[in-house]
């Protein structure tokens, strides 16, 4: 049986070597992904499209684009091949014809995306294993609409929806290149109709709105928290917010993720559920304020502690925070699988049994004394209040120490300057 990842990685390595002779790495990635996409999409994988004549290929490519608005939106870098001579064009098209079409198209294309972009800082760092876990956690949830405010390449949201083919996908991202990849993946997955629901912009300054200028809400939201929105953008959104999205004000400058979390909550409908991936080191003690607010509003349904290195480019632990708008329970479910992972190719994965174990305790909302605990939210809130008071005292002490250090440094510098001035006076 063919190893899909090994086969695709080897194939893409060869294709990138061809393109690197003519393009920089960034352009080579774009052209490589587009030509693989063209090879895989339905009705366009016939050999007749991939003739070895340069003019014939580009002419046929224009015809394809004119016949499909969806494809037209995502194909533009391929026209850079117009500068190829006939030999390199023949070499490229001959190579692409060898791409194995017997492998499931969606799996092939996902592996291509991972190969090209997993080590690039493009917010594409959720692994297939983590996406599958989130998919299974939502397998018993009946949702019609699902949204990712930082959709990226769409790898997470399309995997999550694999068990819910009738759902409608919405997403947005600040990176137009990621949006293009996301739309390609939607077409490959047979969800071309959802490409019109993928927008450029961020949830802070450009939230999705209904035609009557109401904030759009969703049954389900999945998100890998980003931390790239500047305070200036938050301030602009705060001043121009018609939807009361920032409904609980805290120190935004020291809690960058809060502005995303509060927007996610406001973007959920009254019965909505959200699963948020939360890198632990980024939140650390700063999460105390946020958790206190979410607990007071009884929004935290469950927290799942994950092993290290479950995301590309992040070697630390992460949490899954599950938020529910219609919660009646007084307890919060805590699931700890930090010691359950297995490292494969420098990425930690959870095996099928562990995923099933997590999903079972989540669906049954039960304490098993092994990986799960139920804690009353009021008890947890008391603990947070104690930690918050301690944290504020520590910050105050740190500020005092830092201020004294600064004063001492200034005095030392002044003394050194006086010594230098005295030496200069002796010379002149």
Secondary structure as GFF3:
##gff-version 3
##sequence-region A 1 428
A	DSSP	alpha_helix	4	20	.	.	.	ID=ss1
A	DSSP	alpha_helix	25	40	.	.	.	ID=ss2
A	DSSP	three_ten_helix	47	50	.	.	.	ID=ss3
A	DSSP	alpha_helix	54	67	.	.	.	ID=ss4
A	DSSP	alpha_helix	69	72	.	.	.	ID=ss5
A	DSSP	three_ten_helix	77	83	.	.	.	ID=ss6
A	DSSP	alpha_helix	86	97	.	.	.	ID=ss7
A	DSSP	alpha_helix	105	117	.	.	.	ID=ss8
A	DSSP	alpha_helix	128	137	.	.	.	ID=ss9
A	DSSP	beta_strand	145	148	.	.	.	ID=ss10
A	DSSP	alpha_helix	155	160	.	.	.	ID=ss11
A	DSSP	three_ten_helix	161	163	.	.	.	ID=ss12
A	DSSP	beta_strand	168	173	.	.	.	ID=ss13
A	DSSP	alpha_helix	176	188	.	.	.	ID=ss14
A	DSSP	three_ten_helix	192	197	.	.	.	ID=ss15
A	DSSP	beta_strand	198	200	.	.	.	ID=ss16
A	DSSP	beta_strand	218	224	.	.	.	ID=ss17
A	DSSP	alpha_helix	231	239	.	.	.	ID=ss18
A	DSSP	three_ten_helix	252	254	.	.	.	ID=ss19
A	DSSP	alpha_helix	258	266	.	.	.	ID=ss20
A	DSSP	beta_strand	268	279	.	.	.	ID=ss21
A	DSSP	alpha_helix	280	283	.	.	.	ID=ss22
A	DSSP	three_ten_helix	284	286	.	.	.	ID=ss23
A	DSSP	alpha_helix	287	296	.	.	.	ID=ss24
A	DSSP	beta_strand	300	305	.	.	.	ID=ss25
A	DSSP	beta_strand	318	324	.	.	.	ID=ss26
A	DSSP	beta_strand	331	336	.	.	.	ID=ss27
A	DSSP	beta_strand	342	344	.	.	.	ID=ss28
A	DSSP	beta_strand	347	349	.	.	.	ID=ss29
A	DSSP	alpha_helix	352	364	.	.	.	ID=ss30
A	DSSP	beta_strand	372	376	.	.	.	ID=ss31
A	DSSP	alpha_helix	377	427	.	.	.	ID=ss32
###
